[in-house]
Amino acid sequence: MRPDGAGTPPVVVAVAELQERVLEEAIAEARRVDAPLHVVTCWDQADPGSGTDDGGLPPGGPDPSFMERLAGGTVDQVREFTSAAAPELDVTYSVERGATFDVLRDEADDAREVVVGADGDLPRYLWVFRGAVARRLVVASAEPTIVVPDRPVDETGDIVLLMPSWSVDALTFALEAAESRGCGLRVLHESDGPGSRRDERWRESCYALDLIRSLYPDVAVVVTATAPGRLVDAAVDAAPGTGMVVVGSVPRPHLPWFLDRSLAGRLATSTSVPLAVVPARRGWLTGMRH
């Protein structure tokens, strides 16, 4: 757990081992939003006292004391890495016993953002115990969640914002991220073509886009339309040279993650660049007119 009395909500980052790309993204976000950083490592194995009746360990599982030592060793490595990479940041560390998703869901309640590695990038022996943490978080979290693949990224590349519907929060997050990185913003939205109902709703809502982006005059914004149902493909196609993909979401904490078919959930398993999923706090804007 984080220290009691913490003031500014931190950027929370979860690592299962020394995941340098994940930590680099978390450090960059903590600097961008001027927040402390809290590093969480989880282990989810039974205590020795919860083993079999004869005092042995449950069959099929590793020694829990080994798992705890492994988590503690990860914290030591992470502490060394963050101390060298970001000596100016206020960084705290914790080792939590429990399922990674459950721990992060609780941590997110008091966090500015949550940063986590992509599910498929961990060694299989760690993935088995963590499960689909990133996919589940982007579905359930009420705070922005950033999923970071373990791949080199063009830090100066444009931000790509996917707009299947209107979200003030996703648009503002994308503009702030582009401004802090000194890059442009590419907005992709779905269109059935001129005169369609979907296109009319988009044109009506462009007032909101113009109003909000006027607050960020240094960010060059380019708007592009794509066919309905192709936003995931468009995001994958746009990935080379992209610094981050941003998409809005409506948290659905009671929906089993494996039933989720949302854009955010699908992107969490397919994007090759950092993905920021920004829940709507102030609601979706639709039908706004001049």
C-alpha atoms as an extended CHARMM CRD file, in Angstrom:
* protein
*
       290  EXT
         1         1  MET       CA              0.0000000000        0.0000000000        0.0000000000  PROA      1               0.0000000000
         2         2  ARG       CA              1.0520000000        3.6040000000       -0.4900000000  PROA      2               0.0000000000
         3         3  PRO       CA              2.2240000000        5.5970000000        2.5160000000  PROA      3               0.0000000000
         4         4  ASP       CA             -0.5530000000        7.1560000000        4.6050000000  PROA      4               0.0000000000
         5         5  GLY       CA             -1.1200000000       10.8500000000        4.1950000000  PROA      5               0.0000000000
         6         6  ALA       CA             -0.0080000000       10.9480000000        0.5790000000  PROA      6               0.0000000000
         7         7  GLY       CA             -1.1200000000       14.2270000000       -0.9820000000  PROA      7               0.0000000000
         8         8  THR       CA             -1.0560000000       14.4520000000       -4.7680000000  PROA      8               0.0000000000
         9         9  PRO       CA             -2.5330000000       11.3240000000       -6.4090000000  PROA      9               0.0000000000
        10        10  PRO       CA              0.3870000000        9.3940000000       -7.9120000000  PROA      10              0.0000000000
        11        11  VAL       CA              0.9780000000        7.7130000000      -11.2050000000  PROA      11              0.0000000000
        12        12  VAL       CA              0.8030000000        4.0190000000      -10.2600000000  PROA      12              0.0000000000
        13        13  VAL       CA              2.9060000000        1.5870000000      -12.2810000000  PROA      13              0.0000000000
        14        14  ALA       CA              2.8170000000       -2.1990000000      -11.9620000000  PROA      14              0.0000000000
        15        15  VAL       CA              5.7990000000       -4.3500000000      -12.8910000000  PROA      15              0.0000000000
        16        16  ALA       CA              6.2920000000       -8.0970000000      -12.5920000000  PROA      16              0.0000000000
        17        17  GLU       CA             10.0060000000       -7.8280000000      -13.3700000000  PROA      17              0.0000000000
        18        18  LEU       CA             12.3590000000       -5.0510000000      -14.4830000000  PROA      18              0.0000000000
        19        19  GLN       CA             10.1680000000       -3.8160000000      -17.3670000000  PROA      19              0.0000000000
        20        20  GLU       CA             12.1900000000       -0.8100000000      -18.5010000000  PROA      20              0.0000000000
        21        21  ARG       CA              9.7900000000        0.4090000000      -21.2150000000  PROA      21              0.0000000000
        22        22  VAL       CA              6.8880000000        0.3710000000      -18.7570000000  PROA      22              0.0000000000
        23        23  LEU       CA              8.9140000000        2.2770000000      -16.1790000000  PROA      23              0.0000000000
        24        24  GLU       CA             10.1140000000        4.8150000000      -18.7510000000  PROA      24              0.0000000000
        25        25  GLU       CA              6.5270000000        5.5560000000      -19.7820000000  PROA      25              0.0000000000
        26        26  ALA       CA              5.4240000000        5.8420000000      -16.1430000000  PROA      26              0.0000000000
        27        27  ILE       CA              8.2890000000        8.2240000000      -15.3800000000  PROA      27              0.0000000000
        28        28  ALA       CA              7.3940000000       10.3500000000      -18.4160000000  PROA      28              0.0000000000
        29        29  GLU       CA              3.7500000000       10.5090000000      -17.3080000000  PROA      29              0.0000000000
        30        30  ALA       CA              4.6830000000       11.4130000000      -13.7180000000  PROA      30              0.0000000000
        31        31  ARG       CA              6.8070000000       14.2560000000      -15.0420000000  PROA      31              0.0000000000
        32        32  ARG       CA              4.0900000000       15.3860000000      -17.4500000000  PROA      32              0.0000000000
        33        33  VAL       CA              1.3520000000       15.6170000000      -14.8180000000  PROA      33              0.0000000000
        34        34  ASP       CA              3.7280000000       16.7000000000      -12.0270000000  PROA      34              0.0000000000
        35        35  ALA       CA              2.8180000000       13.7810000000       -9.7860000000  PROA      35              0.0000000000
        36        36  PRO       CA              4.7270000000       11.3050000000       -7.6190000000  PROA      36              0.0000000000
        37        37  LEU       CA              5.3150000000        7.7670000000       -8.8470000000  PROA      37              0.0000000000
        38        38  HSD       CA              4.2490000000        4.6360000000       -6.9890000000  PROA      38              0.0000000000
        39        39  VAL       CA              5.6850000000        1.2840000000       -8.1220000000  PROA      39              0.0000000000
        40        40  VAL       CA              3.7360000000       -1.8820000000       -7.2800000000  PROA      40              0.0000000000
        41        41  THR       CA              4.9350000000       -5.4690000000       -7.5650000000  PROA      41              0.0000000000
        42        42  CYS       CA              2.4710000000       -8.2600000000       -6.7670000000  PROA      42              0.0000000000
        43        43  TRP       CA              2.7880000000      -11.8920000000       -5.8130000000  PROA      43              0.0000000000
        44        44  ASP       CA             -0.2390000000      -14.1420000000       -5.6390000000  PROA      44              0.0000000000
        45        45  GLN       CA              0.7750000000      -17.3990000000       -4.0200000000  PROA      45              0.0000000000
        46        46  ALA       CA             -0.5150000000      -19.1170000000       -0.9020000000  PROA      46              0.0000000000
        47        47  ASP       CA              1.1440000000      -18.6480000000        2.4790000000  PROA      47              0.0000000000
        48        48  PRO       CA              3.0250000000      -21.7050000000        3.8120000000  PROA      48              0.0000000000
        49        49  GLY       CA              0.3070000000      -22.0420000000        6.4390000000  PROA      49              0.0000000000
        50        50  SER       CA             -2.3980000000      -22.4360000000        3.8070000000  PROA      50              0.0000000000
        51        51  GLY       CA             -0.9730000000      -25.5620000000        2.2640000000  PROA      51              0.0000000000
        52        52  THR       CA             -2.0630000000      -29.1780000000        2.5990000000  PROA      52              0.0000000000
        53        53  ASP       CA             -3.1020000000      -30.8320000000        5.8510000000  PROA      53              0.0000000000
        54        54  ASP       CA              0.3270000000      -32.3710000000        6.3200000000  PROA      54              0.0000000000
        55        55  GLY       CA              1.9740000000      -28.9570000000        6.1740000000  PROA      55              0.0000000000
        56        56  GLY       CA              3.0650000000      -29.2730000000        2.5660000000  PROA      56              0.0000000000
        57        57  LEU       CA              2.4040000000      -26.8350000000       -0.2580000000  PROA      57              0.0000000000
        58        58  PRO       CA             -0.5830000000      -26.9920000000       -2.5870000000  PROA      58              0.0000000000
        59        59  PRO       CA              0.1790000000      -29.2240000000       -5.5650000000  PROA      59              0.0000000000
        60        60  GLY       CA              1.2970000000      -27.5820000000       -8.7770000000  PROA      60              0.0000000000
        61        61  GLY       CA              2.4580000000      -24.2780000000       -7.3020000000  PROA      61              0.0000000000
        62        62  PRO       CA              5.9260000000      -22.8890000000       -6.6430000000  PROA      62              0.0000000000
        63        63  ASP       CA              7.2240000000      -22.2520000000       -3.1510000000  PROA      63              0.0000000000
        64        64  PRO       CA              5.4120000000      -19.0640000000       -2.0180000000  PROA      64              0.0000000000
        65        65  SER       CA              8.4970000000      -17.8660000000       -0.1690000000  PROA      65              0.0000000000
        66        66  PHE       CA             10.3490000000      -18.0470000000       -3.5030000000  PROA      66              0.0000000000
        67        67  MET       CA              7.6420000000      -15.9550000000       -5.1720000000  PROA      67              0.0000000000
        68        68  GLU       CA              7.8500000000      -13.3610000000       -2.4010000000  PROA      68              0.0000000000
        69        69  ARG       CA             11.6310000000      -13.2030000000       -2.7130000000  PROA      69              0.0000000000
        70        70  LEU       CA             11.2690000000      -12.8630000000       -6.4790000000  PROA      70              0.0000000000
        71        71  ALA       CA              8.9200000000       -9.8890000000       -6.0230000000  PROA      71              0.0000000000
        72        72  GLY       CA             11.2650000000       -8.3270000000       -3.4800000000  PROA      72              0.0000000000
        73        73  GLY       CA             14.2110000000       -8.7350000000       -5.8290000000  PROA      73              0.0000000000
        74        74  THR       CA             12.2250000000       -7.0030000000       -8.5660000000  PROA      74              0.0000000000
        75        75  VAL       CA             11.6680000000       -4.0120000000       -6.2950000000  PROA      75              0.0000000000
        76        76  ASP       CA             15.4100000000       -3.7530000000       -5.6640000000  PROA      76              0.0000000000
        77        77  GLN       CA             16.1040000000       -3.7200000000       -9.4090000000  PROA      77              0.0000000000
        78        78  VAL       CA             13.3390000000       -1.2000000000      -10.0660000000  PROA      78              0.0000000000
        79        79  ARG       CA             14.5510000000        1.0670000000       -7.2820000000  PROA      79              0.0000000000
        80        80  GLU       CA             18.0240000000        1.1220000000       -8.8200000000  PROA      80              0.0000000000
        81        81  PHE       CA             16.5960000000        1.8320000000      -12.2810000000  PROA      81              0.0000000000
        82        82  THR       CA             14.2500000000        4.6590000000      -11.2400000000  PROA      82              0.0000000000
        83        83  SER       CA             16.8600000000        6.2720000000       -8.9850000000  PROA      83              0.0000000000
        84        84  ALA       CA             19.1870000000        6.5670000000      -11.9730000000  PROA      84              0.0000000000
        85        85  ALA       CA             16.5160000000        7.4920000000      -14.5610000000  PROA      85              0.0000000000
        86        86  ALA       CA             14.5100000000        9.9740000000      -12.4780000000  PROA      86              0.0000000000
        87        87  PRO       CA             16.3880000000       11.0960000000       -9.3570000000  PROA      87              0.0000000000
        88        88  GLU       CA             14.1290000000       14.1580000000       -9.0490000000  PROA      88              0.0000000000
        89        89  LEU       CA             10.8890000000       12.1960000000       -8.7440000000  PROA      89              0.0000000000
        90        90  ASP       CA              9.2050000000       11.2890000000       -5.4920000000  PROA      90              0.0000000000
        91        91  VAL       CA              9.0060000000        7.4960000000       -5.8640000000  PROA      91              0.0000000000
        92        92  THR       CA              7.5400000000        4.9520000000       -3.4640000000  PROA      92              0.0000000000
        93        93  TYR       CA              7.5940000000        1.1620000000       -3.7600000000  PROA      93              0.0000000000
        94        94  SER       CA              5.4560000000       -1.6560000000       -2.4250000000  PROA      94              0.0000000000
        95        95  VAL       CA              5.2110000000       -5.4270000000       -2.6720000000  PROA      95              0.0000000000
        96        96  GLU       CA              1.5930000000       -6.5540000000       -2.4560000000  PROA      96              0.0000000000
        97        97  ARG       CA              0.3080000000      -10.0500000000       -1.9190000000  PROA      97              0.0000000000
        98        98  GLY       CA             -2.7490000000      -10.6330000000       -4.0720000000  PROA      98              0.0000000000
        99        99  ALA       CA             -3.9330000000      -10.9320000000       -7.6430000000  PROA      99              0.0000000000
       100       100  THR       CA             -2.3330000000       -8.1720000000       -9.7390000000  PROA      100             0.0000000000
       101       101  PHE       CA             -5.6340000000       -7.0220000000      -11.2290000000  PROA      101             0.0000000000
       102       102  ASP       CA             -7.3480000000       -6.7920000000       -7.8340000000  PROA      102             0.0000000000
       103       103  VAL       CA             -4.4340000000       -4.8600000000       -6.3230000000  PROA      103             0.0000000000
       104       104  LEU       CA             -4.2810000000       -2.3960000000       -9.2390000000  PROA      104             0.0000000000
       105       105  ARG       CA             -8.0390000000       -1.9090000000       -9.3040000000  PROA      105             0.0000000000
       106       106  ASP       CA             -7.8410000000       -0.8240000000       -5.6580000000  PROA      106             0.0000000000
       107       107  GLU       CA             -4.7580000000        1.3340000000       -6.2640000000  PROA      107             0.0000000000
       108       108  ALA       CA             -6.4910000000        3.0670000000       -9.1740000000  PROA      108             0.0000000000
       109       109  ASP       CA             -9.1470000000        4.4740000000       -6.8550000000  PROA      109             0.0000000000
       110       110  ASP       CA             -6.6080000000        6.9890000000       -5.5000000000  PROA      110             0.0000000000
       111       111  ALA       CA             -4.3080000000        7.2780000000       -8.5260000000  PROA      111             0.0000000000
       112       112  ARG       CA             -3.8450000000        9.9600000000      -11.1590000000  PROA      112             0.0000000000
       113       113  GLU       CA             -3.1200000000        7.2900000000      -13.7780000000  PROA      113             0.0000000000
       114       114  VAL       CA             -2.2240000000        3.6020000000      -13.9280000000  PROA      114             0.0000000000
       115       115  VAL       CA              0.5680000000        2.2710000000      -16.1490000000  PROA      115             0.0000000000
       116       116  VAL       CA              0.9480000000       -1.4380000000      -16.8910000000  PROA      116             0.0000000000
       117       117  GLY       CA              2.7860000000       -3.6100000000      -19.3860000000  PROA      117             0.0000000000
       118       118  ALA       CA              1.0270000000       -5.3710000000      -22.2350000000  PROA      118             0.0000000000
       119       119  ASP       CA             -0.2460000000       -8.8180000000      -21.2740000000  PROA      119             0.0000000000
       120       120  GLY       CA              1.6700000000      -10.7340000000      -23.9180000000  PROA      120             0.0000000000
       121       121  ASP       CA              5.0970000000       -9.2500000000      -23.1370000000  PROA      121             0.0000000000
       122       122  LEU       CA              5.7340000000      -11.1140000000      -19.8930000000  PROA      122             0.0000000000
       123       123  PRO       CA              7.4050000000      -14.5230000000      -19.7280000000  PROA      123             0.0000000000
       124       124  ARG       CA              4.7340000000      -17.2090000000      -19.7090000000  PROA      124             0.0000000000
       125       125  TYR       CA              5.4880000000      -18.3270000000      -16.1540000000  PROA      125             0.0000000000
       126       126  LEU       CA              4.6270000000      -14.8000000000      -14.9530000000  PROA      126             0.0000000000
       127       127  TRP       CA              1.6720000000      -14.3210000000      -17.3000000000  PROA      127             0.0000000000
       128       128  VAL       CA              0.0460000000      -17.5050000000      -15.9890000000  PROA      128             0.0000000000
       129       129  PHE       CA             -0.1650000000      -16.0120000000      -12.5010000000  PROA      129             0.0000000000
       130       130  ARG       CA             -1.0660000000      -12.4490000000      -13.5500000000  PROA      130             0.0000000000
       131       131  GLY       CA             -3.6370000000      -13.2340000000      -16.2220000000  PROA      131             0.0000000000
       132       132  ALA       CA             -4.9840000000      -10.6160000000      -18.6410000000  PROA      132             0.0000000000
       133       133  VAL       CA             -4.2960000000       -7.6740000000      -16.3320000000  PROA      133             0.0000000000
       134       134  ALA       CA             -4.0740000000       -4.9260000000      -18.9630000000  PROA      134             0.0000000000
       135       135  ARG       CA             -7.1820000000       -6.0610000000      -20.8360000000  PROA      135             0.0000000000
       136       136  ARG       CA             -9.1850000000       -6.2350000000      -17.6110000000  PROA      136             0.0000000000
       137       137  LEU       CA             -7.9770000000       -2.8640000000      -16.3530000000  PROA      137             0.0000000000
       138       138  VAL       CA             -8.9380000000       -0.9090000000      -19.4620000000  PROA      138             0.0000000000
       139       139  VAL       CA            -12.4550000000       -2.3290000000      -19.1550000000  PROA      139             0.0000000000
       140       140  ALA       CA            -12.9200000000       -1.6770000000      -15.4350000000  PROA      140             0.0000000000
       141       141  SER       CA            -10.7220000000        1.2370000000      -14.3600000000  PROA      141             0.0000000000
       142       142  ALA       CA            -12.2640000000        4.6270000000      -13.6440000000  PROA      142             0.0000000000
       143       143  GLU       CA             -8.8850000000        6.3440000000      -14.0950000000  PROA      143             0.0000000000
       144       144  PRO       CA             -6.7240000000        6.6810000000      -17.2270000000  PROA      144             0.0000000000
       145       145  THR       CA             -4.8440000000        3.4410000000      -17.8930000000  PROA      145             0.0000000000
       146       146  ILE       CA             -1.7800000000        3.2660000000      -20.1220000000  PROA      146             0.0000000000
       147       147  VAL       CA             -0.7930000000       -0.1020000000      -21.6120000000  PROA      147             0.0000000000
       148       148  VAL       CA              2.8500000000       -0.2260000000      -22.6670000000  PROA      148             0.0000000000
       149       149  PRO       CA              4.1800000000       -2.8620000000      -25.1060000000  PROA      149             0.0000000000
       150       150  ASP       CA              7.8320000000       -3.8300000000      -24.7030000000  PROA      150             0.0000000000
       151       151  ARG       CA              8.9090000000       -2.2650000000      -28.0080000000  PROA      151             0.0000000000
       152       152  PRO       CA             10.9140000000        0.8250000000      -28.9690000000  PROA      152             0.0000000000
       153       153  VAL       CA              8.6640000000        3.8240000000      -29.6330000000  PROA      153             0.0000000000
       154       154  ASP       CA              9.2380000000        7.0930000000      -31.4660000000  PROA      154             0.0000000000
       155       155  GLU       CA              8.9250000000        9.4690000000      -28.4920000000  PROA      155             0.0000000000
       156       156  THR       CA              8.4370000000       12.4410000000      -30.8330000000  PROA      156             0.0000000000
       157       157  GLY       CA              5.7970000000       10.7240000000      -32.9440000000  PROA      157             0.0000000000
       158       158  ASP       CA              2.2900000000       12.1650000000      -33.1250000000  PROA      158             0.0000000000
       159       159  ILE       CA             -0.4870000000       11.2560000000      -30.7190000000  PROA      159             0.0000000000
       160       160  VAL       CA             -3.3380000000        9.3750000000      -32.4400000000  PROA      160             0.0000000000
       161       161  LEU       CA             -6.8020000000        9.8440000000      -30.9320000000  PROA      161             0.0000000000
       162       162  LEU       CA             -9.5390000000        7.3940000000      -31.8870000000  PROA      162             0.0000000000
       163       163  MET       CA            -13.0250000000        8.8910000000      -31.6890000000  PROA      163             0.0000000000
       164       164  PRO       CA            -15.8100000000        6.3440000000      -32.1100000000  PROA      164             0.0000000000
       165       165  SER       CA            -17.8690000000        8.7190000000      -29.9340000000  PROA      165             0.0000000000
       166       166  TRP       CA            -17.2280000000       12.0190000000      -28.2250000000  PROA      166             0.0000000000
       167       167  SER       CA            -15.3260000000       12.2010000000      -24.9460000000  PROA      167             0.0000000000
       168       168  VAL       CA            -14.1170000000       15.4880000000      -23.4770000000  PROA      168             0.0000000000
       169       169  ASP       CA            -11.6560000000       13.6010000000      -21.2920000000  PROA      169             0.0000000000
       170       170  ALA       CA            -10.0000000000       11.5830000000      -24.0550000000  PROA      170             0.0000000000
       171       171  LEU       CA             -9.6770000000       14.6830000000      -26.2550000000  PROA      171             0.0000000000
       172       172  THR       CA             -8.2030000000       16.7590000000      -23.4270000000  PROA      172             0.0000000000
       173       173  PHE       CA             -5.7900000000       13.9770000000      -22.4310000000  PROA      173             0.0000000000
       174       174  ALA       CA             -4.5930000000       13.6280000000      -26.0330000000  PROA      174             0.0000000000
       175       175  LEU       CA             -4.1040000000       17.3780000000      -26.4500000000  PROA      175             0.0000000000
       176       176  GLU       CA             -2.1940000000       17.6480000000      -23.1670000000  PROA      176             0.0000000000
       177       177  ALA       CA              0.0060000000       14.6990000000      -24.1150000000  PROA      177             0.0000000000
       178       178  ALA       CA              0.7400000000       16.1930000000      -27.5390000000  PROA      178             0.0000000000
       179       179  GLU       CA              1.5180000000       19.5960000000      -26.0540000000  PROA      179             0.0000000000
       180       180  SER       CA              3.9270000000       18.1630000000      -23.4710000000  PROA      180             0.0000000000
       181       181  ARG       CA              5.7290000000       16.0860000000      -26.1200000000  PROA      181             0.0000000000
       182       182  GLY       CA              5.8610000000       18.8890000000      -28.6580000000  PROA      182             0.0000000000
       183       183  CYS       CA              4.1370000000       16.7870000000      -31.3240000000  PROA      183             0.0000000000
       184       184  GLY       CA              0.9410000000       16.8580000000      -33.3530000000  PROA      184             0.0000000000
       185       185  LEU       CA             -2.4260000000       15.1780000000      -32.8030000000  PROA      185             0.0000000000
       186       186  ARG       CA             -4.1510000000       13.0110000000      -35.3990000000  PROA      186             0.0000000000
       187       187  VAL       CA             -7.8480000000       12.4330000000      -34.7860000000  PROA      187             0.0000000000
       188       188  LEU       CA             -9.4460000000        9.4030000000      -36.4600000000  PROA      188             0.0000000000
       189       189  HSD       CA            -13.2340000000        9.1250000000      -36.5190000000  PROA      189             0.0000000000
       190       190  GLU       CA            -15.7190000000        6.8640000000      -38.2430000000  PROA      190             0.0000000000
       191       191  SER       CA            -17.7940000000        8.0830000000      -41.1680000000  PROA      191             0.0000000000
       192       192  ASP       CA            -20.3790000000        6.5030000000      -43.4610000000  PROA      192             0.0000000000
       193       193  GLY       CA            -19.7960000000        9.2910000000      -45.9640000000  PROA      193             0.0000000000
       194       194  PRO       CA            -21.2570000000       12.7600000000      -46.5840000000  PROA      194             0.0000000000
       195       195  GLY       CA            -24.8900000000       13.1420000000      -45.6330000000  PROA      195             0.0000000000
       196       196  SER       CA            -25.0640000000       10.0590000000      -43.3970000000  PROA      196             0.0000000000
       197       197  ARG       CA            -26.4300000000       10.2700000000      -39.8670000000  PROA      197             0.0000000000
       198       198  ARG       CA            -23.0590000000        9.3800000000      -38.3970000000  PROA      198             0.0000000000
       199       199  ASP       CA            -21.3780000000       12.0800000000      -40.4590000000  PROA      199             0.0000000000
       200       200  GLU       CA            -23.9980000000       14.6250000000      -39.4150000000  PROA      200             0.0000000000
       201       201  ARG       CA            -23.4350000000       13.8450000000      -35.7340000000  PROA      201             0.0000000000
       202       202  TRP       CA            -19.7020000000       14.2970000000      -36.2580000000  PROA      202             0.0000000000
       203       203  ARG       CA            -20.1450000000       17.6780000000      -37.9650000000  PROA      203             0.0000000000
       204       204  GLU       CA            -22.4440000000       18.8300000000      -35.1800000000  PROA      204             0.0000000000
       205       205  SER       CA            -19.8530000000       17.8450000000      -32.5820000000  PROA      205             0.0000000000
       206       206  CYS       CA            -16.9490000000       19.5950000000      -34.2990000000  PROA      206             0.0000000000
       207       207  TYR       CA            -17.8280000000       22.6990000000      -32.3100000000  PROA      207             0.0000000000
       208       208  ALA       CA            -16.5740000000       20.8960000000      -29.1940000000  PROA      208             0.0000000000
       209       209  LEU       CA            -13.3610000000       19.8840000000      -30.9640000000  PROA      209             0.0000000000
       210       210  ASP       CA            -12.7000000000       23.4580000000      -32.0850000000  PROA      210             0.0000000000
       211       211  LEU       CA            -13.5030000000       24.8470000000      -28.6480000000  PROA      211             0.0000000000
       212       212  ILE       CA            -11.2440000000       22.4810000000      -26.7130000000  PROA      212             0.0000000000
       213       213  ARG       CA             -8.3280000000       22.4730000000      -29.1080000000  PROA      213             0.0000000000
       214       214  SER       CA             -8.3080000000       26.2870000000      -29.0900000000  PROA      214             0.0000000000
       215       215  LEU       CA             -6.9160000000       25.9270000000      -25.5560000000  PROA      215             0.0000000000
       216       216  TYR       CA             -3.8420000000       24.2140000000      -27.0300000000  PROA      216             0.0000000000
       217       217  PRO       CA             -2.7860000000       26.5360000000      -29.8670000000  PROA      217             0.0000000000
       218       218  ASP       CA              0.6660000000       24.9740000000      -30.2420000000  PROA      218             0.0000000000
       219       219  VAL       CA             -0.7110000000       21.5220000000      -31.1090000000  PROA      219             0.0000000000
       220       220  ALA       CA             -1.2820000000       20.8860000000      -34.8060000000  PROA      220             0.0000000000
       221       221  VAL       CA             -4.4640000000       18.8260000000      -35.2030000000  PROA      221             0.0000000000
       222       222  VAL       CA             -5.2900000000       16.7560000000      -38.2880000000  PROA      222             0.0000000000
       223       223  VAL       CA             -8.6990000000       15.0610000000      -38.5630000000  PROA      223             0.0000000000
       224       224  THR       CA             -9.1460000000       11.9640000000      -40.7310000000  PROA      224             0.0000000000
       225       225  ALA       CA            -12.2300000000        9.8210000000      -41.3620000000  PROA      225             0.0000000000
       226       226  THR       CA            -12.2410000000        6.0490000000      -41.6770000000  PROA      226             0.0000000000
       227       227  ALA       CA            -14.9510000000        3.5400000000      -42.4960000000  PROA      227             0.0000000000
       228       228  PRO       CA            -17.1220000000        2.2290000000      -39.6240000000  PROA      228             0.0000000000
       229       229  GLY       CA            -15.5760000000       -0.7240000000      -37.8070000000  PROA      229             0.0000000000
       230       230  ARG       CA            -12.0500000000        0.0420000000      -39.0220000000  PROA      230             0.0000000000
       231       231  LEU       CA            -10.7090000000        2.0600000000      -36.0970000000  PROA      231             0.0000000000
       232       232  VAL       CA             -8.6700000000       -0.8470000000      -34.7410000000  PROA      232             0.0000000000
       233       233  ASP       CA             -7.1480000000       -1.4890000000      -38.1740000000  PROA      233             0.0000000000
       234       234  ALA       CA             -6.5490000000        2.2360000000      -38.6000000000  PROA      234             0.0000000000
       235       235  ALA       CA             -4.7540000000        2.3930000000      -35.2470000000  PROA      235             0.0000000000
       236       236  VAL       CA             -2.5590000000       -0.5770000000      -36.1430000000  PROA      236             0.0000000000
       237       237  ASP       CA             -1.7700000000        0.9580000000      -39.5390000000  PROA      237             0.0000000000
       238       238  ALA       CA             -0.9180000000        4.2900000000      -37.8820000000  PROA      238             0.0000000000
       239       239  ALA       CA              1.3540000000        2.7320000000      -35.2420000000  PROA      239             0.0000000000
       240       240  PRO       CA              4.7010000000        3.2050000000      -37.0470000000  PROA      240             0.0000000000
       241       241  GLY       CA              5.9050000000        6.6690000000      -36.0920000000  PROA      241             0.0000000000
       242       242  THR       CA              3.1530000000        7.1070000000      -33.4930000000  PROA      242             0.0000000000
       243       243  GLY       CA              4.0540000000        8.0650000000      -29.9230000000  PROA      243             0.0000000000
       244       244  MET       CA              0.7800000000        6.9910000000      -28.3080000000  PROA      244             0.0000000000
       245       245  VAL       CA             -2.7600000000        5.9330000000      -29.1770000000  PROA      245             0.0000000000
       246       246  VAL       CA             -5.5540000000        7.4380000000      -27.0560000000  PROA      246             0.0000000000
       247       247  VAL       CA             -9.1410000000        6.2140000000      -26.8680000000  PROA      247             0.0000000000
       248       248  GLY       CA            -12.0530000000        7.1070000000      -24.6200000000  PROA      248             0.0000000000
       249       249  SER       CA            -14.0710000000        4.5280000000      -22.7420000000  PROA      249             0.0000000000
       250       250  VAL       CA            -16.9880000000        4.0260000000      -20.3960000000  PROA      250             0.0000000000
       251       251  PRO       CA            -15.8690000000        1.8100000000      -17.4770000000  PROA      251             0.0000000000
       252       252  ARG       CA            -17.8580000000       -1.4180000000      -17.1870000000  PROA      252             0.0000000000
       253       253  PRO       CA            -16.5460000000       -2.9610000000      -13.9590000000  PROA      253             0.0000000000
       254       254  HSD       CA            -19.2780000000       -5.6020000000      -13.7390000000  PROA      254             0.0000000000
       255       255  LEU       CA            -18.7700000000       -6.9480000000      -17.2570000000  PROA      255             0.0000000000
       256       256  PRO       CA            -16.4930000000      -10.0280000000      -17.4480000000  PROA      256             0.0000000000
       257       257  TRP       CA            -13.4290000000       -8.9490000000      -19.3860000000  PROA      257             0.0000000000
       258       258  PHE       CA            -13.6100000000      -11.9190000000      -21.7610000000  PROA      258             0.0000000000
       259       259  LEU       CA            -17.0670000000      -10.7630000000      -22.9110000000  PROA      259             0.0000000000
       260       260  ASP       CA            -15.9160000000       -7.2240000000      -23.5850000000  PROA      260             0.0000000000
       261       261  ARG       CA            -15.8470000000       -6.1990000000      -27.2440000000  PROA      261             0.0000000000
       262       262  SER       CA            -15.0540000000       -2.5370000000      -26.7070000000  PROA      262             0.0000000000
       263       263  LEU       CA            -12.5640000000       -0.6670000000      -28.8490000000  PROA      263             0.0000000000
       264       264  ALA       CA            -10.3120000000       -0.1150000000      -25.8210000000  PROA      264             0.0000000000
       265       265  GLY       CA            -10.3180000000       -3.7950000000      -24.9080000000  PROA      265             0.0000000000
       266       266  ARG       CA             -9.5150000000       -4.9230000000      -28.4360000000  PROA      266             0.0000000000
       267       267  LEU       CA             -6.7270000000       -2.3720000000      -28.7990000000  PROA      267             0.0000000000
       268       268  ALA       CA             -5.1500000000       -3.4820000000      -25.5190000000  PROA      268             0.0000000000
       269       269  THR       CA             -4.2150000000       -6.7650000000      -27.1750000000  PROA      269             0.0000000000
       270       270  SER       CA             -3.1840000000       -5.4440000000      -30.5820000000  PROA      270             0.0000000000
       271       271  THR       CA             -1.4150000000       -2.0900000000      -30.4000000000  PROA      271             0.0000000000
       272       272  SER       CA              2.3670000000       -1.9810000000      -30.7160000000  PROA      272             0.0000000000
       273       273  VAL       CA              2.6770000000        1.4950000000      -29.1370000000  PROA      273             0.0000000000
       274       274  PRO       CA              1.5450000000        2.8090000000      -25.7360000000  PROA      274             0.0000000000
       275       275  LEU       CA             -2.2410000000        2.8670000000      -25.4680000000  PROA      275             0.0000000000
       276       276  ALA       CA             -3.9670000000        5.3620000000      -23.1500000000  PROA      276             0.0000000000
       277       277  VAL       CA             -7.5650000000        4.4690000000      -22.2780000000  PROA      277             0.0000000000
       278       278  VAL       CA             -9.2990000000        7.4910000000      -20.7640000000  PROA      278             0.0000000000
       279       279  PRO       CA            -12.6390000000        6.9430000000      -19.0030000000  PROA      279             0.0000000000
       280       280  ALA       CA            -15.3040000000        9.5860000000      -19.4490000000  PROA      280             0.0000000000
       281       281  ARG       CA            -15.8530000000       11.4800000000      -16.2120000000  PROA      281             0.0000000000
       282       282  ARG       CA            -17.8480000000       14.3880000000      -17.5800000000  PROA      282             0.0000000000
       283       283  GLY       CA            -19.8000000000       12.2300000000      -19.9850000000  PROA      283             0.0000000000
       284       284  TRP       CA            -19.9080000000       11.9500000000      -23.7390000000  PROA      284             0.0000000000
       285       285  LEU       CA            -20.6430000000       14.9660000000      -25.8890000000  PROA      285             0.0000000000
       286       286  THR       CA            -23.1270000000       14.3330000000      -28.6570000000  PROA      286             0.0000000000
       287       287  GLY       CA            -25.2250000000       16.5940000000      -30.7830000000  PROA      287             0.0000000000
       288       288  MET       CA            -23.4610000000       19.8210000000      -29.8640000000  PROA      288             0.0000000000
       289       289  ARG       CA            -24.3520000000       22.6550000000      -32.2270000000  PROA      289             0.0000000000
       290       290  HSD       CA            -23.0040000000       26.1140000000      -32.8880000000  PROA      290             0.0000000000
